[in-house]
Amino acid sequence: MASPEIQDSLLDRRVLLGVSGSIAAYKSALLVRLLRKAGADVQTIMTKDATRFISPLTLGTLSGREVLTDLFPEDSGQSAEDAWTKHVTLGLWADVFVVAPATAQTVAKLAYGFSDSMLTATALSAECPVLVCPAMDRDMYRHPATQSNLERLRALGYTVMPAEHGALASGLVGQGRLPEPASIAEQVTRMIEERDEEEDDFDSPFDFDDDAAFSEPADFRAPPQFGEATQGDTAPDRPGMEDPDLSAPQAAPDAAPDAAPENAASHPDAPSAPSSGDDGWPAATHDSFAGLNVLVTAGPTQEPIDPVRVVTNRSTGTMGYALARAAADRGANVTLVSGPTCLETPPGVHRVDVTTTKEMHAAVQQYADADLVLMAAAVADYTPARMAPSKIKKDDSDELVLRFRRTTDILKSLGEQKRPYQQLVGFALETNDGIANARRKLNEKNLDWIVLNNPLEEGAGFGTTTNRVTLLHRDGYKEELPILSKPEVANVLLDCVAAVRVGAGTSNGASS
């Protein structure tokens, strides 16, 4: 359940969520989940490009409402009578309209009043506060054209949340990340509370009764019948809304601006140059995990056949080490239990080296009360039933037969002793029937999240600097991510974990 503050403010509130085509669109699913758990009724609108990053089915399932993508009846398969005024009805229905993520293209269109999609047309029709949450690459965000468009939106009465600083999908580091879903939900709550206060104090300049003027049914606060035209006079402007001075000639952009030139940072509103560590790793940008005890496992295990030979796998530990560093950068107390690897210990991380599955199990049990457990190690499922005391010599036989036995299922044992405050995250590397196998593992091992990848897919698996994963949550949420660097995958996963922790009302340092 959501935190009490958000719960009280969003119960029975109506939120419009506009999603445009950004890699950050995956966070919209987490935002819908938070808003719904807080009691809000959420209607999602997506641009065509947004559907390339997250499926309408995902957002529709989470919101309990059909996702809208088309403005014209011929696109939606509905009659003109039912569909052509949807954007108007939605604009009257909502208590707040959130555009998250808002790409440079969408920001430009909102700034200049374009209405070429359901999202932009509804924004023009909205009689409620509008919150714009930009998300784009660093140079696009700090480009003077984008900064000018954001200032124009503020002048028009929109609320703009500044983009956050951090690692971006392009590999650059800087301002451009979509604010965390929890932060957006908190801003939505504040905007609704402020609107309620304004409406209590606001004397309408129009001498008519709103209900009579619109001829709306008495239960208008119930979910609307989309396409049902309203009648009567036009509603008054939003309280406190002022007409900005936009008389200066300006060219309306019809596409997102290109990347900024080298001197883009000279714009007075442009953020300062981003910082990073000496090794180029994204610098820490927030302390969302401050006080949390986090356990990460990484690398392979080695099961000895004899004093010389081992059974192992191709894991390099890169994904687990990326998770450990990302968690430490967010302020967590991180313990990394690592199989054999050539990687250096991430800064600020306590590392415990192990070799076999038995050793890893023993080490993990020492930290089994961690608030968050990220089991990224590629643990052997089987170990030789007996280790030969000396090197096995080659003989005249063409075959060598070895007997194996099952190792301890470390992740399953953690699931069986799981604490109420704890989140368990597992990884599933599958070459066939991936979703079905991962979901089975998620349920059987009592996990909160499972990260699925296929080593046969391009950009995924062992020995690569990138990964392509699907995130699955125990409540049915599923999202496929594109190919990203492993540090970026780590941050996306931790974003998801953080959002769910906030939505569940779990405080940091629950085990302390």
C-alpha positions as CSV (number, residue, x, y, z in Angstrom):
1,M,0.0,0.0,0.0
2,A,1.1,3.6,-0.6
3,S,2.3,5.9,2.2
4,P,-0.4,7.4,4.3
5,E,0.2,10.9,3.0
6,I,-0.3,9.9,-0.6
7,Q,-3.1,7.5,0.2
8,D,-5.2,10.2,1.9
9,S,-4.7,12.7,-1.0
10,L,-5.3,10.5,-4.0
11,L,-8.3,8.4,-2.9
12,D,-10.9,8.6,-5.6
13,R,-8.9,11.2,-7.6
14,R,-8.8,11.1,-11.4
15,V,-5.4,11.2,-13.0
16,L,-4.6,11.4,-16.7
17,L,-1.2,10.0,-17.6
18,G,0.3,10.9,-20.9
19,V,3.2,8.7,-22.0
20,S,5.5,9.7,-24.9
21,G,8.2,7.8,-26.8
22,S,11.2,7.7,-24.4
23,I,13.3,4.8,-23.0
24,A,12.1,6.0,-19.7
25,A,8.5,4.9,-20.6
26,Y,9.0,1.8,-18.6
27,K,8.8,3.9,-15.4
28,S,5.2,4.8,-16.4
29,A,4.2,1.3,-15.3
30,L,5.6,1.9,-11.9
31,L,3.9,5.3,-11.7
32,V,0.5,3.8,-12.6
33,R,1.1,1.2,-9.9
34,L,1.9,3.8,-7.3
35,L,-1.1,6.0,-8.2
36,R,-3.5,3.0,-8.2
37,K,-2.3,1.8,-4.8
38,A,-2.8,5.3,-3.5
39,G,-6.5,5.0,-4.6
40,A,-6.4,7.1,-7.8
41,D,-8.4,6.3,-10.9
42,V,-5.8,6.4,-13.8
43,Q,-6.5,6.8,-17.5
44,T,-3.4,6.4,-19.7
45,I,-2.8,8.1,-23.1
46,M,0.1,7.0,-25.2
47,T,1.7,8.4,-28.3
48,K,2.4,6.0,-31.1
49,D,6.2,6.1,-30.4
50,A,5.6,5.3,-26.7
51,T,4.1,1.9,-27.7
52,R,7.6,1.0,-29.1
53,F,9.0,1.1,-25.5
54,I,6.1,-0.3,-23.4
55,S,3.0,-2.1,-24.5
56,P,-0.5,-0.6,-24.0
57,L,-1.5,-4.0,-22.6
58,T,0.9,-3.5,-19.7
59,L,-0.4,-0.1,-18.8
60,G,-4.0,-1.1,-19.4
61,T,-3.7,-4.1,-17.1
62,L,-2.1,-2.0,-14.3
63,S,-4.6,0.8,-14.6
64,G,-7.7,-1.3,-15.2
65,R,-8.6,1.0,-18.2
66,E,-8.1,0.7,-21.9
67,V,-5.1,2.8,-23.0
68,L,-5.9,5.5,-25.6
69,T,-3.5,6.0,-28.5
70,D,-5.6,7.3,-31.4
71,L,-7.2,10.7,-31.9
72,F,-9.5,9.9,-34.9
73,P,-12.3,7.3,-35.0
74,E,-10.9,5.6,-38.1
75,D,-7.8,4.8,-36.1
76,S,-9.6,3.6,-33.0
77,G,-12.3,1.6,-34.7
78,Q,-15.0,3.6,-32.9
79,S,-17.8,5.7,-34.4
80,A,-17.3,9.5,-34.7
81,E,-20.2,10.1,-32.3
82,D,-18.4,8.1,-29.6
83,A,-14.8,9.1,-30.2
84,W,-14.3,12.6,-31.6
85,T,-14.8,14.4,-28.3
86,K,-12.9,12.0,-26.1
87,H,-10.1,14.5,-25.6
88,V,-12.6,17.1,-24.5
89,T,-14.3,14.8,-22.1
90,L,-11.0,13.6,-20.6
91,G,-9.9,17.2,-20.1
92,L,-13.0,17.9,-18.0
93,W,-12.8,14.6,-16.2
94,A,-9.3,14.7,-14.8
95,D,-8.1,16.2,-11.5
96,V,-4.6,16.4,-12.8
97,F,-2.9,15.6,-16.1
98,V,0.7,14.1,-15.9
99,V,2.9,13.8,-19.0
100,A,5.7,11.4,-18.0
101,P,7.9,10.9,-19.8
102,A,7.8,14.0,-21.9
103,T,10.2,13.8,-24.8
104,A,11.8,16.9,-26.4
105,Q,9.2,16.4,-29.3
106,T,6.3,16.3,-26.9
107,V,7.6,19.3,-24.9
108,A,7.9,21.3,-28.1
109,K,4.3,20.4,-29.2
110,L,2.8,21.2,-25.8
111,A,4.6,24.6,-25.8
112,Y,3.2,25.6,-29.1
113,G,-0.3,24.1,-28.8
114,F,0.0,21.3,-31.3
115,S,-2.9,18.9,-31.2
116,D,-1.9,16.1,-33.6
117,S,-2.3,13.2,-31.1
118,M,-4.7,12.2,-28.4
119,L,-2.1,13.3,-25.8
120,T,-1.5,16.8,-27.2
121,A,-5.2,17.4,-28.0
122,T,-6.2,16.4,-24.5
123,A,-3.6,18.7,-23.0
124,L,-5.1,21.6,-24.9
125,S,-8.6,20.6,-23.6
126,A,-7.5,20.1,-20.0
127,E,-9.3,22.2,-17.3
128,C,-7.0,20.7,-14.6
129,P,-3.4,21.3,-13.6
130,V,-0.9,19.8,-16.0
131,L,2.4,18.3,-14.8
132,V,5.2,17.9,-17.4
133,C,8.1,15.5,-16.6
134,P,10.9,15.8,-19.2
135,A,13.1,12.9,-20.1
136,M,15.7,13.0,-22.9
137,D,19.4,12.8,-23.5
138,R,21.8,15.3,-21.8
139,D,22.5,17.6,-24.7
140,M,18.9,17.6,-25.9
141,Y,17.7,18.6,-22.4
142,R,20.2,21.5,-22.0
143,H,19.8,22.7,-25.6
144,P,18.5,26.4,-25.5
145,A,15.5,25.4,-27.7
146,T,14.4,22.8,-25.1
147,Q,15.0,25.1,-22.2
148,S,13.1,27.8,-23.9
149,N,10.2,25.4,-24.5
150,L,10.2,24.4,-20.9
151,E,10.1,28.1,-19.8
152,R,7.2,28.7,-22.2
153,L,5.3,25.8,-20.6
154,R,5.8,27.4,-17.2
155,A,4.6,30.7,-18.6
156,L,1.4,28.9,-19.9
157,G,0.7,27.7,-16.3
158,Y,2.1,24.2,-16.6
159,T,4.1,22.7,-13.8
160,V,7.5,21.3,-15.0
161,M,9.5,18.9,-12.9
162,P,13.2,19.3,-13.6
163,A,14.9,16.2,-15.1
164,E,17.2,14.3,-12.8
165,H,21.0,14.0,-13.1
166,G,22.5,10.5,-13.7
167,A,23.4,7.8,-16.1
168,L,21.5,8.0,-19.4
169,A,20.6,5.3,-21.9
170,S,23.1,6.8,-24.4
171,G,26.0,6.1,-22.0
172,L,26.4,9.8,-21.2
173,V,26.0,11.2,-17.7
174,G,24.0,14.3,-17.0
175,Q,20.6,15.9,-16.5
176,G,17.9,14.3,-18.5
177,R,16.6,11.3,-16.4
178,L,12.9,11.1,-15.7
179,P,12.2,11.8,-12.1
180,E,11.5,8.8,-10.0
181,P,7.9,7.6,-10.0
182,A,7.6,8.1,-6.2
183,S,8.7,11.8,-6.7
184,I,6.2,12.3,-9.5
185,A,3.4,10.8,-7.3
186,E,4.3,13.1,-4.5
187,Q,4.2,16.1,-6.8
188,V,0.8,15.0,-8.1
189,T,-0.5,14.9,-4.5
190,R,0.8,18.4,-3.8
191,M,-0.8,19.7,-7.0
192,I,-4.2,18.2,-6.2
193,E,-4.0,19.6,-2.6
194,E,-3.1,23.1,-3.9
195,R,-6.0,22.9,-6.4
196,D,-8.4,22.0,-3.7
197,E,-7.3,25.0,-1.6
198,E,-7.6,27.3,-4.6
199,E,-11.1,26.1,-5.4
200,D,-12.1,26.6,-1.8
201,D,-10.9,30.3,-2.0
202,F,-11.8,31.0,-5.6
203,D,-14.8,33.1,-6.5
204,S,-15.7,32.4,-10.1
205,P,-16.0,35.5,-12.4
206,F,-18.8,33.8,-14.2
207,D,-22.3,34.1,-12.8
208,F,-23.6,30.6,-13.3
209,D,-23.7,27.3,-11.5
210,D,-21.1,24.9,-12.9
211,D,-23.3,21.8,-12.7
212,A,-26.2,23.5,-14.4
213,A,-24.0,25.0,-17.1
214,F,-22.5,21.7,-18.1
215,S,-25.7,19.7,-17.6
216,E,-23.6,16.9,-16.3
217,P,-25.1,14.0,-14.4
218,A,-25.0,14.2,-10.6
219,D,-22.4,11.4,-10.4
220,F,-19.9,13.2,-12.7
221,R,-17.0,12.1,-10.5
222,A,-17.6,8.6,-11.5
223,P,-15.5,7.3,-14.5
224,P,-16.8,9.2,-17.6
225,Q,-18.6,7.8,-20.5
226,F,-16.0,8.7,-23.1
227,G,-17.5,10.5,-26.1
228,E,-20.5,11.9,-24.2
229,A,-20.6,15.5,-25.3
230,T,-21.0,18.2,-22.7
231,Q,-23.4,21.1,-23.2
232,G,-23.7,24.7,-22.1
233,D,-21.1,27.4,-21.4
234,T,-17.4,27.1,-21.4
235,A,-15.8,26.4,-18.0
236,P,-13.9,29.2,-16.4
237,D,-10.1,29.2,-16.7
238,R,-8.0,27.6,-14.0
239,P,-7.6,29.8,-10.9
240,G,-4.4,31.8,-10.9
241,M,-3.9,31.2,-14.7
242,E,-2.4,34.2,-16.4
243,D,-2.0,34.8,-20.1
244,P,1.8,35.0,-20.8
245,D,3.3,37.6,-23.1
246,L,4.0,35.4,-26.1
247,S,3.6,38.1,-28.7
248,A,7.3,37.9,-29.8
249,P,7.6,36.1,-33.1
250,Q,8.8,32.5,-32.6
251,A,8.9,29.6,-35.0
252,A,6.9,26.6,-33.9
253,P,9.0,23.5,-34.0
254,D,7.5,20.4,-35.5
255,A,10.3,18.0,-34.5
256,A,12.5,17.4,-31.5
257,P,15.6,19.5,-31.5
258,D,18.9,18.0,-32.4
259,A,21.7,17.4,-29.9
260,A,23.2,20.6,-28.6
261,P,26.4,22.2,-30.0
262,E,29.5,22.3,-27.8
263,N,28.5,25.7,-26.3
264,A,25.0,24.7,-25.4
265,A,25.9,24.9,-21.7
266,S,26.4,28.6,-22.0
267,H,22.6,29.0,-22.0
268,P,21.8,30.7,-18.7
269,D,19.3,27.9,-17.7
270,A,21.5,25.1,-18.8
271,P,22.8,22.8,-16.0
272,S,26.4,22.6,-15.2
273,A,28.6,20.0,-16.8
274,P,28.0,16.6,-15.3
275,S,30.5,15.0,-13.0
276,S,31.6,11.4,-12.9
277,G,34.2,9.3,-11.1
278,D,37.8,9.0,-12.2
279,D,36.9,5.7,-14.0
280,G,34.1,7.3,-15.9
281,W,31.4,5.6,-13.8
282,P,28.2,7.7,-13.3
283,A,28.6,9.7,-10.1
284,A,26.1,9.1,-7.3
285,T,23.0,11.4,-7.8
286,H,20.7,10.5,-4.9
287,D,20.4,8.5,-1.7
288,S,17.2,6.5,-2.3
289,F,18.8,3.5,-0.6
290,A,20.4,5.3,2.3
291,G,20.5,3.1,5.3
292,L,19.5,-0.1,3.5
293,N,21.5,-3.2,3.9
294,V,21.9,-4.8,0.5
295,L,23.3,-8.2,-0.3
296,V,24.6,-8.9,-3.9
297,T,26.0,-12.1,-5.3
298,A,28.0,-12.2,-8.4
299,G,30.2,-14.3,-10.7
300,P,30.4,-18.0,-11.2
301,T,31.0,-20.8,-8.7
302,Q,33.6,-23.5,-9.3
303,E,33.0,-27.1,-8.3
304,P,36.2,-29.2,-8.0
305,I,36.6,-32.4,-9.9
306,D,40.1,-32.9,-8.6
307,P,42.8,-30.6,-7.3
308,V,43.3,-29.3,-10.9
309,R,40.0,-29.3,-12.7
310,V,36.7,-27.6,-11.9
311,V,33.1,-27.5,-13.3
312,T,32.1,-23.8,-13.8
313,N,30.4,-21.5,-16.3
314,R,31.2,-18.4,-18.3
315,S,29.9,-15.8,-15.9
316,T,32.3,-12.8,-15.5
317,G,30.4,-11.2,-12.6
318,T,29.9,-7.9,-14.5
319,M,26.2,-7.6,-13.9
320,G,26.4,-8.4,-10.2
321,Y,29.3,-5.9,-9.7
322,A,27.3,-3.2,-11.6
323,L,24.4,-3.8,-9.2
324,A,26.7,-3.6,-6.1
325,R,28.2,-0.3,-7.3
326,A,24.8,1.2,-8.2
327,A,23.3,0.3,-4.8
328,A,26.4,1.7,-3.0
329,D,26.1,4.9,-5.1
330,R,22.5,5.3,-3.8
331,G,23.7,5.2,-0.2
332,A,23.2,1.5,0.7
333,N,25.4,-0.6,2.9
334,V,26.4,-3.2,0.3
335,T,27.9,-6.7,0.8
336,L,29.1,-8.4,-2.3
337,V,29.6,-12.2,-2.2
338,S,31.6,-13.0,-5.2
339,G,32.7,-16.1,-7.0
340,P,36.1,-16.1,-8.8
341,T,36.4,-13.1,-11.1
342,C,39.0,-10.6,-12.3
343,L,36.9,-7.5,-11.4
344,E,37.9,-4.9,-8.9
345,T,35.8,-4.3,-5.8
346,P,33.4,-1.4,-6.3
347,P,34.1,1.6,-4.1
348,G,32.4,1.5,-0.7
349,V,31.4,-2.2,-1.1
350,H,32.3,-4.9,1.4
351,R,33.4,-8.0,-0.6
352,V,33.4,-11.6,0.5
353,D,35.3,-14.0,-1.9
354,V,34.0,-17.6,-2.3
355,T,34.7,-20.4,-4.7
356,T,32.1,-23.2,-4.4
357,T,28.4,-23.1,-4.1
358,K,28.7,-24.5,-0.6
359,E,30.9,-21.5,0.4
360,M,28.6,-19.1,-1.3
361,H,25.6,-20.5,0.6
362,A,27.4,-20.2,3.9
363,A,28.5,-16.6,3.2
364,V,25.0,-15.6,2.1
365,Q,23.5,-17.0,5.3
366,Q,25.6,-14.6,7.3
367,Y,23.8,-11.6,5.6
368,A,20.4,-13.2,5.1
369,D,18.7,-10.4,7.0
370,A,19.5,-7.8,4.4
371,D,16.7,-5.5,3.3
372,L,17.4,-6.2,-0.3
373,V,19.0,-9.3,-1.8
374,L,20.1,-9.3,-5.5
375,M,21.1,-12.8,-6.5
376,A,23.0,-12.2,-9.7
377,A,25.6,-15.0,-9.3
378,A,25.6,-17.9,-11.8
379,V,25.5,-20.7,-9.2
380,A,26.2,-24.3,-10.2
381,D,23.2,-26.6,-10.0
382,Y,25.3,-29.7,-9.6
383,T,28.7,-30.6,-8.1
384,P,30.8,-33.7,-8.4
385,A,29.6,-36.3,-6.0
386,R,33.2,-36.9,-4.9
387,M,36.3,-34.9,-5.5
388,A,39.3,-37.0,-6.5
389,P,42.1,-36.5,-4.0
390,S,44.7,-36.3,-6.8
391,K,44.7,-35.3,-10.4
392,I,42.7,-37.8,-12.5
393,K,45.2,-39.4,-15.0
394,K,44.4,-40.0,-18.6
395,D,44.2,-43.8,-19.4
396,D,43.3,-45.9,-22.4
397,S,39.5,-45.4,-22.0
398,D,37.8,-43.2,-24.5
399,E,35.3,-42.0,-21.8
400,L,35.4,-40.4,-18.4
401,V,32.3,-40.8,-16.3
402,L,31.7,-38.5,-13.4
403,R,28.8,-38.6,-10.9
404,F,27.1,-35.4,-9.8
405,R,24.7,-34.4,-7.0
406,R,22.5,-31.4,-6.6
407,T,23.9,-28.3,-4.8
408,T,22.0,-26.3,-2.3
409,D,19.4,-24.0,-3.9
410,I,20.6,-20.7,-2.3
411,L,17.8,-18.5,-3.6
412,K,15.1,-21.0,-2.6
413,S,16.5,-21.2,0.9
414,L,16.4,-17.4,1.1
415,G,12.8,-17.4,-0.1
416,E,11.8,-19.9,2.6
417,Q,13.2,-17.8,5.3
418,K,12.2,-14.4,3.8
419,R,11.6,-11.6,6.2
420,P,8.4,-9.4,5.9
421,Y,10.4,-6.3,5.1
422,Q,12.7,-8.0,2.6
423,Q,12.8,-7.9,-1.2
424,L,14.4,-10.8,-3.0
425,V,15.5,-10.4,-6.6
426,G,16.6,-13.4,-8.7
427,F,18.0,-13.9,-12.2
428,A,17.0,-16.4,-14.7
429,L,19.1,-17.2,-17.7
430,E,16.9,-19.2,-20.1
431,T,17.4,-20.3,-23.7
432,N,13.8,-21.5,-24.3
433,D,10.4,-20.9,-22.7
434,G,11.9,-18.0,-20.9
435,I,8.8,-16.3,-19.5
436,A,7.2,-19.5,-18.3
437,N,10.3,-20.8,-16.7
438,A,11.1,-17.4,-15.1
439,R,7.6,-17.0,-13.7
440,R,7.7,-20.6,-12.3
441,K,11.0,-19.7,-10.6
442,L,9.6,-16.4,-9.3
443,N,6.7,-18.2,-7.6
444,E,8.5,-21.4,-6.4
445,K,11.3,-19.4,-4.7
446,N,9.1,-16.7,-3.2
447,L,10.8,-13.8,-5.0
448,D,9.6,-10.2,-5.5
449,W,11.4,-9.7,-8.8
450,I,13.1,-11.9,-11.4
451,V,15.3,-10.7,-14.2
452,L,15.2,-12.8,-17.3
453,N,17.7,-12.9,-20.1
454,N,18.7,-15.2,-22.9
455,P,22.4,-15.6,-23.7
456,L,21.6,-16.5,-27.3
457,E,20.2,-13.0,-27.9
458,E,22.4,-10.3,-29.3
459,G,23.8,-8.0,-26.6
460,A,22.9,-10.4,-23.8
461,G,24.6,-13.0,-21.7
462,F,28.1,-13.6,-20.4
463,G,31.2,-11.7,-21.3
464,T,29.4,-8.7,-22.8
465,T,29.2,-5.1,-21.6
466,T,25.5,-4.9,-22.4
467,N,22.4,-6.9,-21.5
468,R,18.9,-7.3,-22.7
469,V,16.5,-8.3,-20.0
470,T,12.8,-8.7,-19.1
471,L,11.7,-7.6,-15.6
472,L,9.0,-9.7,-14.0
473,H,7.3,-8.8,-10.7
474,R,5.3,-11.1,-8.5
475,D,2.1,-9.0,-9.0
476,G,2.2,-9.8,-12.8
477,Y,4.0,-6.8,-14.0
478,K,6.3,-7.5,-17.0
479,E,8.5,-5.2,-19.0
480,E,11.0,-6.0,-21.8
481,L,13.9,-3.6,-21.9
482,P,16.0,-2.9,-25.0
483,I,19.8,-3.5,-25.1
484,L,21.4,-1.4,-22.4
485,S,24.8,-1.2,-20.8
486,K,25.0,-3.4,-17.6
487,P,25.3,-0.3,-15.4
488,E,22.2,1.1,-17.0
489,V,20.3,-2.2,-16.4
490,A,21.4,-2.1,-12.8
491,N,20.0,1.4,-12.3
492,V,16.7,0.5,-14.1
493,L,16.3,-2.5,-11.8
494,L,17.1,-0.5,-8.7
495,D,14.6,2.2,-9.9
496,C,11.9,-0.5,-10.0
497,V,12.8,-1.8,-6.6
498,A,12.9,1.7,-5.1
499,A,9.5,2.5,-6.6
500,V,7.9,-0.7,-5.2
501,R,9.4,-0.1,-1.7
502,V,7.9,3.4,-1.6
503,G,4.6,2.1,-2.9
504,A,4.5,-0.6,-0.3
505,G,5.3,2.0,2.4
506,T,8.6,0.2,3.4
507,S,11.0,2.5,5.1
508,N,14.7,2.5,4.6
509,G,16.7,0.5,7.1
510,A,13.8,-1.8,7.9
511,S,16.1,-4.4,9.4
512,S,18.0,-2.0,11.7
